[in-house]
Amino acid sequence: MIKNFNDKFKSYRKMLWRVIMLSSCFLFMNAMYVTGQGIQVSGTVKDGTTSEPIPGVNVYIDGTQTGVITDFDGKFSLDVPNSNSVLVFSFIGYKIQKVNVGGQKTINVALLSDVTALDEVVAIGYGTAKRKDVMGSVASVSADQLTIAPVSSAVEALTGKMAGVQITSTEGSPDAEIKIRVRGGGSITQDNSPLFIVDGFPVESISDIPSSDIQSIDVLKDASSTAIYGSRGANGVVIVTTKSGVEGKMSVSYNAFYGVKKIAKTLDVLDAEDYVMWQYELAALRDEVEDKYEPYFGTYQDIDLYEGLEGNDWQDQVFGRTGTSFNHNLSLTGGSEKTKYSFSYAHMEDKAIMLGSDFERDNLSLKLNNKPHKRINLDFSVRYSNTKINGGGANAFEDKGSTSESRLKHAVLYSPIPLEGVTSDFDEEESSSDLINPFTVILTNVKFKS
């Protein structure tokens, strides 16, 4: 009897275990179905202040590119993959808002205005004002944005940071002029450079001011800039505000940067063997083999002498060195309620990738602000800049006082075989095509440094 009982107990236990397993599988599959099925979510987006519907709001699933735009009444409808999805609501002038879908099928959102940018203080002709109080178009760059790029001048740091302001470099020399154009050029024959104002005083250029000394740069871009500056501001006004002292204990700040640079890509040129063959074919087409080819390269029967000959890669020899940049600055700020001071020193060393081209600059600046009376402010500022420049860029080269030549031209076209008098096409009537040894070209105004 005990044996029969045990057998029945084992059979019941197996049956119970099967029931539990089937139930678990059913619950798991049901949960997977509920979680994995799509959910249609709809709702309305309104202004958090006026409660007015906002058309054109971007509504998308976080982490994906799936989304919709609210209609004229601020309504939207979107299919989301599951209840764990997060909807993102974004619109210009409003703060971005994220909402977890959860089990909601209707989501109504009230967006809050983003007034941070409107409360920024910008420099104008008469001092400073809040951006929302300025009617004209003003582009601004803060000190934090300027110091991100460790460049030699503040003008270079402005590149690509302001809409409507175009900044280009004339060529690659260390002291190359950097052009600033505000909303393009307005004159064909006259200068289109904007007016530069540094701490309230007009200056010729801001290239000698290190970016670490600048608090902000504001650009007045429309006709309102001429209200105080007259015709000088017709091409826009660039207003630079340098850093001043702050009330409190002395604060010491030091920043340093070191970087290396290398040419990214060079032009494909002929090796020695192909170059000699090209010169022969060119001379043969002109029927000048005896006059223009053989005196330099020998007879055609000896052309195999150039096979496997390693020629000069002038691009690598002239522009192939590893350049370095070292920039560091030290600043001291502090003061009391009546007197504030700011002192800074900046040193910049830049070794270009072109042989013999380097740049070095030291900057000292001191600003003192004193308020002897509540209606009287005394400001004293002095700036000192010492710049040493060696070498030139890819273009600025004058051949024996003649028209401007290109250093890059000689580095690319000059013969890989150092033969005296070889030109690019042996054309005596076109003297501008004569090539010069690239080393001779860069030696015209270079003092080599190790």
Secondary structure, 3 states (H helix, E strand, C coil): CHHHHHHHHHHHHHHHHHHHHHHHHHHHHHHHHHHHCCEEEEEEEEECCCCCECCCCEEEECCCCCEEECCCCCEEEEEECCCCCEEEEECCCECCEEEECCCCCECCEEECECCCHHHCEEEECCEEEEHHHCCCCEEEEEHHHHCCCCCCCHHHHCCCCCCCEEEEECCCCCCCCEEEEECCCCCCCCCCCCEEEECCEEECCCCCCCHHHEEEEEEECCHHHHHHHHHHHCCCEEEEEECCCCCEEEEEEEEEEEEEECCCCCCCCCCHHHHHHHHHHHHHHCCCHHHHHHHHHCCHHHHHHHCCCCCCCHHHHHHCCCEEEEEEEEEEEEECCCEEEEEEEEEEEEECCCCCCEEEEEEEEEEEEEEEECCEEEEEEEEEEEEEEECCCCCCEECCCCCEECHHHHHHHCCCCCCCCCCCCCCCCCHHHCCCCHHHHHHHHCCCCC
